[in-house]
Amino acid sequence: MPFHRIRMLDSTGFKTPTDDPETGYQGCAQSSLKIQVEYEMKQGQFLHLDIQNGKEHDTTYAATLLHTVQPEDLLLRDLG
């Protein structure tokens, strides 16, 4: 196979049960959080798992991982 690693990055978001800013997680209209997961398919292992504010954009998170990209990596990312 021409790729050393096949890396898939995606996220899912959850609304928290309160609008209380003390939870530490902020969303657009209600408090929420987002879980970011990156999985490497060839070796079957998770590379990154992070929790962040629900209002943070996926593209911003992906940019924080650029230093981990190696030659011959295939990146599959849903940056919506």
Distance bins in CASP14 RR format, pairs under 12 A and 6 or more apart:
PFRMAT RR
TARGET T0000
AUTHOR 0000-0000-0000
RMODE 2
METHOD distances of the structure
MODEL  1
1 41 0 0 0 0 0 1 0 0 0 0 0
1 42 1 0 0 1 0 0 0 0 0 0 0
1 72 0 0 0 0 1 0 0 0 0 0 0
1 74 0 0 0 0 1 0 0 0 0 0 0
2 42 0 0 0 0 0 1 0 0 0 0 0
2 71 0 0 0 0 0 1 0 0 0 0 0
2 72 1 0 0 1 0 0 0 0 0 0 0
2 73 0 0 0 0 0 1 0 0 0 0 0
2 74 0 0 0 0 1 0 0 0 0 0 0
3 40 0 0 0 0 0 1 0 0 0 0 0
3 41 0 0 0 0 1 0 0 0 0 0 0
3 42 1 0 0 1 0 0 0 0 0 0 0
3 43 0 0 0 0 0 1 0 0 0 0 0
3 70 0 0 0 0 0 1 0 0 0 0 0
3 71 0 0 0 0 0 1 0 0 0 0 0
3 72 1 0 1 0 0 0 0 0 0 0 0
3 73 1 0 0 1 0 0 0 0 0 0 0
3 74 1 0 1 0 0 0 0 0 0 0 0
3 75 0 0 0 0 1 0 0 0 0 0 0
3 76 0 0 0 0 0 1 0 0 0 0 0
4 40 0 0 0 0 1 0 0 0 0 0 0
4 41 0 0 0 0 0 1 0 0 0 0 0
4 42 1 0 0 1 0 0 0 0 0 0 0
4 43 0 0 0 0 0 1 0 0 0 0 0
4 69 0 0 0 0 0 1 0 0 0 0 0
4 70 1 0 0 1 0 0 0 0 0 0 0
4 71 1 0 0 1 0 0 0 0 0 0 0
4 72 1 1 0 0 0 0 0 0 0 0 0
4 73 1 0 0 1 0 0 0 0 0 0 0
4 74 0 0 0 0 1 0 0 0 0 0 0
4 75 0 0 0 0 0 1 0 0 0 0 0
5 38 0 0 0 0 0 1 0 0 0 0 0
5 39 0 0 0 0 0 1 0 0 0 0 0
5 40 1 0 1 0 0 0 0 0 0 0 0
5 41 1 0 0 1 0 0 0 0 0 0 0
5 42 1 0 1 0 0 0 0 0 0 0 0
5 43 1 0 0 1 0 0 0 0 0 0 0
5 44 0 0 0 0 0 1 0 0 0 0 0
5 45 0 0 0 0 1 0 0 0 0 0 0
5 47 0 0 0 0 1 0 0 0 0 0 0
5 68 0 0 0 0 0 1 0 0 0 0 0
5 69 0 0 0 0 1 0 0 0 0 0 0
5 70 1 0 0 1 0 0 0 0 0 0 0
5 71 0 0 0 0 0 1 0 0 0 0 0
5 72 1 0 0 1 0 0 0 0 0 0 0
5 73 1 0 1 0 0 0 0 0 0 0 0
5 74 1 0 0 1 0 0 0 0 0 0 0
5 75 0 0 0 0 1 0 0 0 0 0 0
5 76 0 0 0 0 0 1 0 0 0 0 0
6 38 0 0 0 0 0 1 0 0 0 0 0
6 39 0 0 0 0 1 0 0 0 0 0 0
6 40 1 0 0 1 0 0 0 0 0 0 0
6 41 1 0 1 0 0 0 0 0 0 0 0
6 42 1 0 1 0 0 0 0 0 0 0 0
6 43 0 0 0 0 1 0 0 0 0 0 0
6 44 0 0 0 0 1 0 0 0 0 0 0
6 45 0 0 0 0 0 1 0 0 0 0 0
6 47 0 0 0 0 0 1 0 0 0 0 0
6 72 0 0 0 0 0 1 0 0 0 0 0
6 73 1 0 0 1 0 0 0 0 0 0 0
6 74 1 0 1 0 0 0 0 0 0 0 0
6 75 0 0 0 0 1 0 0 0 0 0 0
6 76 1 0 0 1 0 0 0 0 0 0 0
6 77 0 0 0 0 0 1 0 0 0 0 0
7 37 0 0 0 0 0 1 0 0 0 0 0
7 38 1 0 1 0 0 0 0 0 0 0 0
7 39 1 0 0 1 0 0 0 0 0 0 0
7 40 1 0 1 0 0 0 0 0 0 0 0
7 41 1 0 0 1 0 0 0 0 0 0 0
7 42 0 0 0 0 1 0 0 0 0 0 0
7 43 0 0 0 0 0 1 0 0 0 0 0
7 44 0 0 0 0 0 1 0 0 0 0 0
7 45 0 0 0 0 0 1 0 0 0 0 0
7 46 0 0 0 0 0 1 0 0 0 0 0
7 47 1 0 0 1 0 0 0 0 0 0 0
7 48 0 0 0 0 1 0 0 0 0 0 0
7 62 0 0 0 0 0 1 0 0 0 0 0
7 65 0 0 0 0 1 0 0 0 0 0 0
7 66 0 0 0 0 0 1 0 0 0 0 0
7 68 0 0 0 0 1 0 0 0 0 0 0
7 69 0 0 0 0 1 0 0 0 0 0 0
7 70 0 0 0 0 1 0 0 0 0 0 0
7 72 0 0 0 0 0 1 0 0 0 0 0
7 73 1 0 1 0 0 0 0 0 0 0 0
7 74 1 0 0 1 0 0 0 0 0 0 0
7 75 1 0 1 0 0 0 0 0 0 0 0
7 76 1 0 0 1 0 0 0 0 0 0 0
7 77 0 0 0 0 1 0 0 0 0 0 0
8 36 0 0 0 0 0 1 0 0 0 0 0
8 37 0 0 0 0 1 0 0 0 0 0 0
8 38 1 0 0 1 0 0 0 0 0 0 0
8 39 1 0 1 0 0 0 0 0 0 0 0
8 40 1 0 0 1 0 0 0 0 0 0 0
8 41 1 0 0 1 0 0 0 0 0 0 0
8 42 0 0 0 0 0 1 0 0 0 0 0
8 44 0 0 0 0 0 1 0 0 0 0 0
8 45 0 0 0 0 0 1 0 0 0 0 0
8 46 0 0 0 0 0 1 0 0 0 0 0
8 47 0 0 0 0 1 0 0 0 0 0 0
8 48 0 0 0 0 0 1 0 0 0 0 0
8 62 0 0 0 0 0 1 0 0 0 0 0
8 73 0 0 0 0 0 1 0 0 0 0 0
8 74 0 0 0 0 1 0 0 0 0 0 0
8 75 0 0 0 0 1 0 0 0 0 0 0
8 76 1 0 1 0 0 0 0 0 0 0 0
8 77 1 0 0 1 0 0 0 0 0 0 0
8 78 0 0 0 0 1 0 0 0 0 0 0
9 35 0 0 0 0 0 1 0 0 0 0 0
9 36 1 0 0 1 0 0 0 0 0 0 0
9 37 1 0 0 1 0 0 0 0 0 0 0
9 38 1 0 1 0 0 0 0 0 0 0 0
9 39 0 0 0 0 1 0 0 0 0 0 0
9 40 0 0 0 0 0 1 0 0 0 0 0
9 41 0 0 0 0 0 1 0 0 0 0 0
9 46 0 0 0 0 0 1 0 0 0 0 0
9 47 0 0 0 0 1 0 0 0 0 0 0
9 48 1 0 0 1 0 0 0 0 0 0 0
9 49 0 0 0 0 0 1 0 0 0 0 0
9 50 0 0 0 0 0 1 0 0 0 0 0
9 58 1 0 0 1 0 0 0 0 0 0 0
9 59 0 0 0 0 0 1 0 0 0 0 0
9 61 1 0 0 1 0 0 0 0 0 0 0
9 62 1 0 0 1 0 0 0 0 0 0 0
9 63 0 0 0 0 0 1 0 0 0 0 0
9 64 0 0 0 0 0 1 0 0 0 0 0
9 65 1 0 0 1 0 0 0 0 0 0 0
9 66 0 0 0 0 0 1 0 0 0 0 0
9 68 0 0 0 0 0 1 0 0 0 0 0
9 69 0 0 0 0 0 1 0 0 0 0 0
9 73 0 0 0 0 0 1 0 0 0 0 0
9 74 0 0 0 0 0 1 0 0 0 0 0
9 75 1 0 0 1 0 0 0 0 0 0 0
9 76 1 0 0 1 0 0 0 0 0 0 0
9 77 1 0 1 0 0 0 0 0 0 0 0
9 78 1 0 0 1 0 0 0 0 0 0 0
9 79 0 0 0 0 1 0 0 0 0 0 0
9 80 0 0 0 0 0 1 0 0 0 0 0
10 34 0 0 0 0 0 1 0 0 0 0 0
10 35 0 0 0 0 1 0 0 0 0 0 0
10 36 1 0 0 1 0 0 0 0 0 0 0
10 37 1 0 0 1 0 0 0 0 0 0 0
10 38 0 0 0 0 1 0 0 0 0 0 0
10 39 0 0 0 0 1 0 0 0 0 0 0
10 48 0 0 0 0 0 1 0 0 0 0 0
10 49 0 0 0 0 0 1 0 0 0 0 0
10 58 0 0 0 0 1 0 0 0 0 0 0
10 61 0 0 0 0 0 1 0 0 0 0 0
10 62 0 0 0 0 0 1 0 0 0 0 0
10 75 0 0 0 0 0 1 0 0 0 0 0
10 76 0 0 0 0 1 0 0 0 0 0 0
10 77 1 0 0 1 0 0 0 0 0 0 0
10 78 1 0 1 0 0 0 0 0 0 0 0
10 79 0 0 0 0 1 0 0 0 0 0 0
10 80 0 0 0 0 1 0 0 0 0 0 0
11 32 0 0 0 0 0 1 0 0 0 0 0
11 33 0 0 0 0 0 1 0 0 0 0 0
11 34 1 0 1 0 0 0 0 0 0 0 0
11 35 1 0 0 1 0 0 0 0 0 0 0
11 36 1 0 1 0 0 0 0 0 0 0 0
11 37 1 0 0 1 0 0 0 0 0 0 0
11 38 0 0 0 0 1 0 0 0 0 0 0
11 48 0 0 0 0 0 1 0 0 0 0 0
11 49 0 0 0 0 0 1 0 0 0 0 0
11 50 0 0 0 0 1 0 0 0 0 0 0
11 51 0 0 0 0 1 0 0 0 0 0 0
11 52 0 0 0 0 1 0 0 0 0 0 0
11 53 0 0 0 0 0 1 0 0 0 0 0
11 54 0 0 0 0 1 0 0 0 0 0 0
11 56 0 0 0 0 1 0 0 0 0 0 0
11 57 0 0 0 0 1 0 0 0 0 0 0
11 58 1 0 1 0 0 0 0 0 0 0 0
11 59 0 0 0 0 0 1 0 0 0 0 0
11 60 0 0 0 0 0 1 0 0 0 0 0
11 61 1 0 0 1 0 0 0 0 0 0 0
11 62 0 0 0 0 1 0 0 0 0 0 0
11 77 0 0 0 0 1 0 0 0 0 0 0
11 78 1 0 0 1 0 0 0 0 0 0 0
11 79 0 0 0 0 1 0 0 0 0 0 0
11 80 0 0 0 0 1 0 0 0 0 0 0
12 32 0 0 0 0 0 1 0 0 0 0 0
12 33 0 0 0 0 1 0 0 0 0 0 0
12 34 1 0 0 1 0 0 0 0 0 0 0
12 35 1 0 1 0 0 0 0 0 0 0 0
12 36 0 0 0 0 1 0 0 0 0 0 0
12 37 0 0 0 0 1 0 0 0 0 0 0
12 49 0 0 0 0 0 1 0 0 0 0 0
12 51 0 0 0 0 0 1 0 0 0 0 0
12 52 0 0 0 0 0 1 0 0 0 0 0
12 54 0 0 0 0 0 1 0 0 0 0 0
12 58 0 0 0 0 0 1 0 0 0 0 0
12 78 0 0 0 0 0 1 0 0 0 0 0
13 25 0 0 0 0 0 1 0 0 0 0 0
13 27 0 0 0 0 1 0 0 0 0 0 0
13 28 0 0 0 0 0 1 0 0 0 0 0
13 30 0 0 0 0 0 1 0 0 0 0 0
13 31 0 0 0 0 0 1 0 0 0 0 0
13 32 1 0 0 1 0 0 0 0 0 0 0
13 33 1 0 0 1 0 0 0 0 0 0 0
13 34 1 0 1 0 0 0 0 0 0 0 0
13 35 1 0 0 1 0 0 0 0 0 0 0
13 36 0 0 0 0 1 0 0 0 0 0 0
13 37 0 0 0 0 0 1 0 0 0 0 0
13 51 0 0 0 0 1 0 0 0 0 0 0
13 52 0 0 0 0 1 0 0 0 0 0 0
13 53 0 0 0 0 0 1 0 0 0 0 0
13 54 1 0 0 1 0 0 0 0 0 0 0
13 55 0 0 0 0 0 1 0 0 0 0 0
13 56 0 0 0 0 0 1 0 0 0 0 0
13 58 0 0 0 0 0 1 0 0 0 0 0
14 23 0 0 0 0 0 1 0 0 0 0 0
14 25 0 0 0 0 1 0 0 0 0 0 0
14 27 0 0 0 0 0 1 0 0 0 0 0
14 30 0 0 0 0 0 1 0 0 0 0 0
14 31 0 0 0 0 1 0 0 0 0 0 0
14 32 1 0 0 1 0 0 0 0 0 0 0
14 33 1 0 1 0 0 0 0 0 0 0 0
14 34 1 0 0 1 0 0 0 0 0 0 0
14 35 1 0 0 1 0 0 0 0 0 0 0
14 51 0 0 0 0 1 0 0 0 0 0 0
14 52 0 0 0 0 0 1 0 0 0 0 0
14 53 0 0 0 0 0 1 0 0 0 0 0
14 54 0 0 0 0 1 0 0 0 0 0 0
15 23 0 0 0 0 0 1 0 0 0 0 0
15 25 0 0 0 0 1 0 0 0 0 0 0
15 26 0 0 0 0 0 1 0 0 0 0 0
15 27 0 0 0 0 1 0 0 0 0 0 0
15 28 0 0 0 0 0 1 0 0 0 0 0
15 29 0 0 0 0 1 0 0 0 0 0 0
15 30 1 0 1 0 0 0 0 0 0 0 0
15 31 1 0 0 1 0 0 0 0 0 0 0
15 32 1 0 1 0 0 0 0 0 0 0 0
15 33 0 0 0 0 1 0 0 0 0 0 0
15 34 0 0 0 0 0 1 0 0 0 0 0
15 54 0 0 0 0 1 0 0 0 0 0 0
15 55 0 0 0 0 0 1 0 0 0 0 0
16 22 0 0 0 0 0 1 0 0 0 0 0
16 23 1 0 1 0 0 0 0 0 0 0 0
16 24 0 0 0 0 1 0 0 0 0 0 0
16 25 1 0 1 0 0 0 0 0 0 0 0
16 26 0 0 0 0 1 0 0 0 0 0 0
16 27 0 0 0 0 1 0 0 0 0 0 0
16 30 1 0 0 1 0 0 0 0 0 0 0
16 31 1 0 1 0 0 0 0 0 0 0 0
16 32 1 0 0 1 0 0 0 0 0 0 0
16 33 1 0 0 1 0 0 0 0 0 0 0
16 34 0 0 0 0 0 1 0 0 0 0 0
16 51 0 0 0 0 0 1 0 0 0 0 0
16 53 0 0 0 0 0 1 0 0 0 0 0
16 54 0 0 0 0 1 0 0 0 0 0 0
17 23 0 0 0 0 1 0 0 0 0 0 0
17 25 0 0 0 0 0 1 0 0 0 0 0
17 30 0 0 0 0 1 0 0 0 0 0 0
17 31 0 0 0 0 1 0 0 0 0 0 0
17 32 0 0 0 0 0 1 0 0 0 0 0
17 33 0 0 0 0 0 1 0 0 0 0 0
18 24 0 0 0 0 0 1 0 0 0 0 0
18 25 0 0 0 0 1 0 0 0 0 0 0
18 26 0 0 0 0 0 1 0 0 0 0 0
18 27 0 0 0 0 0 1 0 0 0 0 0
18 30 0 0 0 0 1 0 0 0 0 0 0
18 31 1 0 0 1 0 0 0 0 0 0 0
18 32 0 0 0 0 0 1 0 0 0 0 0
19 25 0 0 0 0 0 1 0 0 0 0 0
19 26 0 0 0 0 1 0 0 0 0 0 0
19 27 0 0 0 0 1 0 0 0 0 0 0
19 28 0 0 0 0 0 1 0 0 0 0 0
19 29 0 0 0 0 1 0 0 0 0 0 0
19 30 1 0 1 0 0 0 0 0 0 0 0
19 31 1 0 1 0 0 0 0 0 0 0 0
19 32 0 0 0 0 0 1 0 0 0 0 0
20 26 0 0 0 0 0 1 0 0 0 0 0
20 30 0 0 0 0 0 1 0 0 0 0 0
20 31 1 0 0 1 0 0 0 0 0 0 0
21 27 0 0 0 0 1 0 0 0 0 0 0
21 30 0 0 0 0 0 1 0 0 0 0 0
21 31 1 0 0 1 0 0 0 0 0 0 0
21 32 0 0 0 0 0 1 0 0 0 0 0
21 53 0 0 0 0 0 1 0 0 0 0 0
22 31 0 0 0 0 1 0 0 0 0 0 0
23 30 0 0 0 0 0 1 0 0 0 0 0
23 31 1 0 1 0 0 0 0 0 0 0 0
23 32 0 0 0 0 1 0 0 0 0 0 0
23 33 0 0 0 0 1 0 0 0 0 0 0
23 51 0 0 0 0 0 1 0 0 0 0 0
23 53 0 0 0 0 1 0 0 0 0 0 0
23 54 0 0 0 0 0 1 0 0 0 0 0
24 31 1 0 0 1 0 0 0 0 0 0 0
24 32 0 0 0 0 0 1 0 0 0 0 0
24 33 0 0 0 0 1 0 0 0 0 0 0
24 51 0 0 0 0 0 1 0 0 0 0 0
24 52 0 0 0 0 0 1 0 0 0 0 0
24 53 1 0 0 1 0 0 0 0 0 0 0
24 54 0 0 0 0 0 1 0 0 0 0 0
24 55 0 0 0 0 0 1 0 0 0 0 0
25 31 1 0 1 0 0 0 0 0 0 0 0
25 32 1 0 0 1 0 0 0 0 0 0 0
25 33 1 0 1 0 0 0 0 0 0 0 0
25 34 0 0 0 0 1 0 0 0 0 0 0
25 35 0 0 0 0 0 1 0 0 0 0 0
25 51 0 0 0 0 1 0 0 0 0 0 0
25 52 0 0 0 0 1 0 0 0 0 0 0
25 53 1 0 1 0 0 0 0 0 0 0 0
25 54 1 0 0 1 0 0 0 0 0 0 0
25 55 0 0 0 0 1 0 0 0 0 0 0
25 56 0 0 0 0 1 0 0 0 0 0 0
26 32 1 0 0 1 0 0 0 0 0 0 0
26 33 0 0 0 0 1 0 0 0 0 0 0
26 34 0 0 0 0 0 1 0 0 0 0 0
26 52 0 0 0 0 1 0 0 0 0 0 0
26 53 1 0 1 0 0 0 0 0 0 0 0
26 54 1 0 0 1 0 0 0 0 0 0 0
26 55 1 0 1 0 0 0 0 0 0 0 0
26 56 0 0 0 0 1 0 0 0 0 0 0
27 33 0 0 0 0 1 0 0 0 0 0 0
27 34 0 0 0 0 1 0 0 0 0 0 0
27 52 0 0 0 0 0 1 0 0 0 0 0
27 53 1 0 0 1 0 0 0 0 0 0 0
27 54 1 0 1 0 0 0 0 0 0 0 0
27 55 1 0 1 0 0 0 0 0 0 0 0
27 56 0 0 0 0 1 0 0 0 0 0 0
27 57 0 0 0 0 0 1 0 0 0 0 0
28 34 0 0 0 0 0 1 0 0 0 0 0
28 53 0 0 0 0 0 1 0 0 0 0 0
28 54 1 0 0 1 0 0 0 0 0 0 0
28 55 1 0 1 0 0 0 0 0 0 0 0
28 56 0 0 0 0 0 1 0 0 0 0 0
28 57 0 0 0 0 0 1 0 0 0 0 0
29 54 0 0 0 0 0 1 0 0 0 0 0
29 55 0 0 0 0 1 0 0 0 0 0 0
30 53 0 0 0 0 0 1 0 0 0 0 0
30 54 0 0 0 0 1 0 0 0 0 0 0
30 55 0 0 0 0 0 1 0 0 0 0 0
31 53 0 0 0 0 1 0 0 0 0 0 0
31 54 0 0 0 0 1 0 0 0 0 0 0
31 55 0 0 0 0 1 0 0 0 0 0 0
32 51 0 0 0 0 0 1 0 0 0 0 0
32 52 0 0 0 0 0 1 0 0 0 0 0
32 53 1 0 0 1 0 0 0 0 0 0 0
32 54 1 0 1 0 0 0 0 0 0 0 0
32 55 1 0 0 1 0 0 0 0 0 0 0
32 56 0 0 0 0 0 1 0 0 0 0 0
33 50 0 0 0 0 0 1 0 0 0 0 0
33 51 1 0 1 0 0 0 0 0 0 0 0
33 52 1 0 0 1 0 0 0 0 0 0 0
33 53 1 0 0 1 0 0 0 0 0 0 0
33 54 1 0 1 0 0 0 0 0 0 0 0
33 55 0 0 0 0 1 0 0 0 0 0 0
33 56 0 0 0 0 1 0 0 0 0 0 0
34 49 0 0 0 0 0 1 0 0 0 0 0
34 50 0 0 0 0 1 0 0 0 0 0 0
34 51 1 0 0 1 0 0 0 0 0 0 0
34 52 1 0 1 0 0 0 0 0 0 0 0
34 53 1 0 0 1 0 0 0 0 0 0 0
34 54 1 0 1 0 0 0 0 0 0 0 0
34 55 0 0 0 0 1 0 0 0 0 0 0
34 56 1 0 0 1 0 0 0 0 0 0 0
34 57 0 0 0 0 1 0 0 0 0 0 0
34 58 0 0 0 0 1 0 0 0 0 0 0
34 60 0 0 0 0 0 1 0 0 0 0 0
34 61 0 0 0 0 1 0 0 0 0 0 0
34 80 0 0 0 0 0 1 0 0 0 0 0
35 46 0 0 0 0 0 1 0 0 0 0 0
35 48 0 0 0 0 0 1 0 0 0 0 0
35 49 1 0 0 1 0 0 0 0 0 0 0
35 50 1 0 0 1 0 0 0 0 0 0 0
35 51 1 0 1 0 0 0 0 0 0 0 0
35 52 0 0 0 0 1 0 0 0 0 0 0
35 53 0 0 0 0 0 1 0 0 0 0 0
35 54 0 0 0 0 1 0 0 0 0 0 0
35 56 0 0 0 0 0 1 0 0 0 0 0
35 58 0 0 0 0 0 1 0 0 0 0 0
35 61 0 0 0 0 0 1 0 0 0 0 0
36 46 0 0 0 0 0 1 0 0 0 0 0
36 47 0 0 0 0 0 1 0 0 0 0 0
36 48 1 0 0 1 0 0 0 0 0 0 0
36 49 1 0 0 1 0 0 0 0 0 0 0
36 50 1 0 1 0 0 0 0 0 0 0 0
36 51 1 0 0 1 0 0 0 0 0 0 0
36 52 1 0 0 1 0 0 0 0 0 0 0
36 53 0 0 0 0 0 1 0 0 0 0 0
36 54 0 0 0 0 0 1 0 0 0 0 0
36 56 0 0 0 0 1 0 0 0 0 0 0
36 57 0 0 0 0 0 1 0 0 0 0 0
36 58 1 0 0 1 0 0 0 0 0 0 0
36 59 0 0 0 0 0 1 0 0 0 0 0
36 60 0 0 0 0 0 1 0 0 0 0 0
36 61 1 0 1 0 0 0 0 0 0 0 0
36 62 0 0 0 0 1 0 0 0 0 0 0
36 63 0 0 0 0 0 1 0 0 0 0 0
36 64 0 0 0 0 1 0 0 0 0 0 0
36 65 0 0 0 0 1 0 0 0 0 0 0
36 77 0 0 0 0 0 1 0 0 0 0 0
36 78 0 0 0 0 0 1 0 0 0 0 0
36 79 0 0 0 0 0 1 0 0 0 0 0
37 45 0 0 0 0 0 1 0 0 0 0 0
37 46 1 0 0 1 0 0 0 0 0 0 0
37 47 0 0 0 0 1 0 0 0 0 0 0
37 48 1 0 0 1 0 0 0 0 0 0 0
37 49 1 0 1 0 0 0 0 0 0 0 0
37 50 0 0 0 0 1 0 0 0 0 0 0
37 51 0 0 0 0 0 1 0 0 0 0 0
37 52 0 0 0 0 0 1 0 0 0 0 0
37 58 0 0 0 0 0 1 0 0 0 0 0
37 61 0 0 0 0 0 1 0 0 0 0 0
37 65 0 0 0 0 0 1 0 0 0 0 0
37 77 0 0 0 0 0 1 0 0 0 0 0
37 78 0 0 0 0 0 1 0 0 0 0 0
38 44 0 0 0 0 0 1 0 0 0 0 0
38 45 0 0 0 0 0 1 0 0 0 0 0
38 46 1 0 0 1 0 0 0 0 0 0 0
38 47 1 0 1 0 0 0 0 0 0 0 0
38 48 1 0 1 0 0 0 0 0 0 0 0
38 49 1 0 0 1 0 0 0 0 0 0 0
38 50 0 0 0 0 1 0 0 0 0 0 0
38 58 0 0 0 0 0 1 0 0 0 0 0
38 61 0 0 0 0 1 0 0 0 0 0 0
38 62 0 0 0 0 1 0 0 0 0 0 0
38 64 0 0 0 0 0 1 0 0 0 0 0
38 65 1 0 0 1 0 0 0 0 0 0 0
38 68 0 0 0 0 1 0 0 0 0 0 0
38 69 0 0 0 0 0 1 0 0 0 0 0
38 73 0 0 0 0 0 1 0 0 0 0 0
38 75 0 0 0 0 1 0 0 0 0 0 0
38 76 0 0 0 0 1 0 0 0 0 0 0
38 77 0 0 0 0 1 0 0 0 0 0 0
38 78 0 0 0 0 0 1 0 0 0 0 0
39 45 1 0 0 1 0 0 0 0 0 0 0
39 46 1 0 1 0 0 0 0 0 0 0 0
39 47 1 0 0 1 0 0 0 0 0 0 0
39 48 0 0 0 0 1 0 0 0 0 0 0
39 49 0 0 0 0 1 0 0 0 0 0 0
39 75 0 0 0 0 0 1 0 0 0 0 0
39 76 0 0 0 0 1 0 0 0 0 0 0
39 77 0 0 0 0 0 1 0 0 0 0 0
40 46 1 0 0 1 0 0 0 0 0 0 0
40 47 1 0 1 0 0 0 0 0 0 0 0
40 48 0 0 0 0 1 0 0 0 0 0 0
40 68 0 0 0 0 0 1 0 0 0 0 0
40 69 0 0 0 0 0 1 0 0 0 0 0
40 70 0 0 0 0 0 1 0 0 0 0 0
40 73 0 0 0 0 1 0 0 0 0 0 0
40 74 0 0 0 0 0 1 0 0 0 0 0
40 75 0 0 0 0 0 1 0 0 0 0 0
40 76 0 0 0 0 0 1 0 0 0 0 0
41 47 0 0 0 0 0 1 0 0 0 0 0
41 73 0 0 0 0 0 1 0 0 0 0 0
41 74 0 0 0 0 1 0 0 0 0 0 0
41 75 0 0 0 0 0 1 0 0 0 0 0
41 76 0 0 0 0 1 0 0 0 0 0 0
42 72 0 0 0 0 0 1 0 0 0 0 0
42 73 0 0 0 0 0 1 0 0 0 0 0
42 74 0 0 0 0 1 0 0 0 0 0 0
47 65 0 0 0 0 1 0 0 0 0 0 0
47 68 1 0 0 1 0 0 0 0 0 0 0
47 69 0 0 0 0 0 1 0 0 0 0 0
47 70 0 0 0 0 0 1 0 0 0 0 0
47 73 0 0 0 0 0 1 0 0 0 0 0
47 75 0 0 0 0 0 1 0 0 0 0 0
48 61 0 0 0 0 1 0 0 0 0 0 0
48 62 0 0 0 0 0 1 0 0 0 0 0
48 64 0 0 0 0 1 0 0 0 0 0 0
48 65 1 0 0 1 0 0 0 0 0 0 0
48 67 0 0 0 0 0 1 0 0 0 0 0
48 68 1 0 0 1 0 0 0 0 0 0 0
48 77 0 0 0 0 0 1 0 0 0 0 0
49 61 0 0 0 0 0 1 0 0 0 0 0
50 56 0 0 0 0 1 0 0 0 0 0 0
50 58 0 0 0 0 0 1 0 0 0 0 0
50 60 0 0 0 0 0 1 0 0 0 0 0
50 61 1 0 0 1 0 0 0 0 0 0 0
50 62 0 0 0 0 0 1 0 0 0 0 0
50 64 0 0 0 0 1 0 0 0 0 0 0
50 65 0 0 0 0 1 0 0 0 0 0 0
51 61 0 0 0 0 0 1 0 0 0 0 0
52 58 0 0 0 0 1 0 0 0 0 0 0
52 60 0 0 0 0 1 0 0 0 0 0 0
52 61 1 0 0 1 0 0 0 0 0 0 0
52 64 0 0 0 0 0 1 0 0 0 0 0
53 60 0 0 0 0 0 1 0 0 0 0 0
53 61 0 0 0 0 0 1 0 0 0 0 0
54 60 0 0 0 0 0 1 0 0 0 0 0
54 61 0 0 0 0 0 1 0 0 0 0 0
56 62 0 0 0 0 0 1 0 0 0 0 0
56 63 0 0 0 0 0 1 0 0 0 0 0
56 64 0 0 0 0 0 1 0 0 0 0 0
57 63 0 0 0 0 1 0 0 0 0 0 0
57 64 0 0 0 0 0 1 0 0 0 0 0
57 78 0 0 0 0 0 1 0 0 0 0 0
57 79 0 0 0 0 1 0 0 0 0 0 0
57 80 1 0 0 1 0 0 0 0 0 0 0
58 64 0 0 0 0 0 1 0 0 0 0 0
58 65 0 0 0 0 0 1 0 0 0 0 0
58 77 1 0 0 1 0 0 0 0 0 0 0
58 78 1 0 0 1 0 0 0 0 0 0 0
58 79 1 0 1 0 0 0 0 0 0 0 0
58 80 1 0 1 0 0 0 0 0 0 0 0
59 65 0 0 0 0 0 1 0 0 0 0 0
59 66 0 0 0 0 0 1 0 0 0 0 0
59 77 0 0 0 0 1 0 0 0 0 0 0
59 78 0 0 0 0 0 1 0 0 0 0 0
59 79 1 0 1 0 0 0 0 0 0 0 0
59 80 1 0 0 1 0 0 0 0 0 0 0
60 66 0 0 0 0 0 1 0 0 0 0 0
60 79 0 0 0 0 1 0 0 0 0 0 0
60 80 0 0 0 0 0 1 0 0 0 0 0
61 77 0 0 0 0 1 0 0 0 0 0 0
61 78 0 0 0 0 0 1 0 0 0 0 0
61 79 0 0 0 0 1 0 0 0 0 0 0
61 80 0 0 0 0 0 1 0 0 0 0 0
62 68 0 0 0 0 0 1 0 0 0 0 0
62 69 0 0 0 0 0 1 0 0 0 0 0
62 75 0 0 0 0 1 0 0 0 0 0 0
62 76 0 0 0 0 0 1 0 0 0 0 0
62 77 1 0 1 0 0 0 0 0 0 0 0
62 78 0 0 0 0 1 0 0 0 0 0 0
62 79 1 0 1 0 0 0 0 0 0 0 0
62 80 0 0 0 0 0 1 0 0 0 0 0
63 69 0 0 0 0 0 1 0 0 0 0 0
63 77 0 0 0 0 0 1 0 0 0 0 0
63 79 0 0 0 0 1 0 0 0 0 0 0
65 73 0 0 0 0 0 1 0 0 0 0 0
65 75 0 0 0 0 1 0 0 0 0 0 0
65 77 0 0 0 0 1 0 0 0 0 0 0
65 79 0 0 0 0 0 1 0 0 0 0 0
66 73 0 0 0 0 0 1 0 0 0 0 0
66 75 0 0 0 0 1 0 0 0 0 0 0
66 77 0 0 0 0 0 1 0 0 0 0 0
68 75 0 0 0 0 0 1 0 0 0 0 0
69 75 1 0 0 1 0 0 0 0 0 0 0
69 77 0 0 0 0 0 1 0 0 0 0 0
END
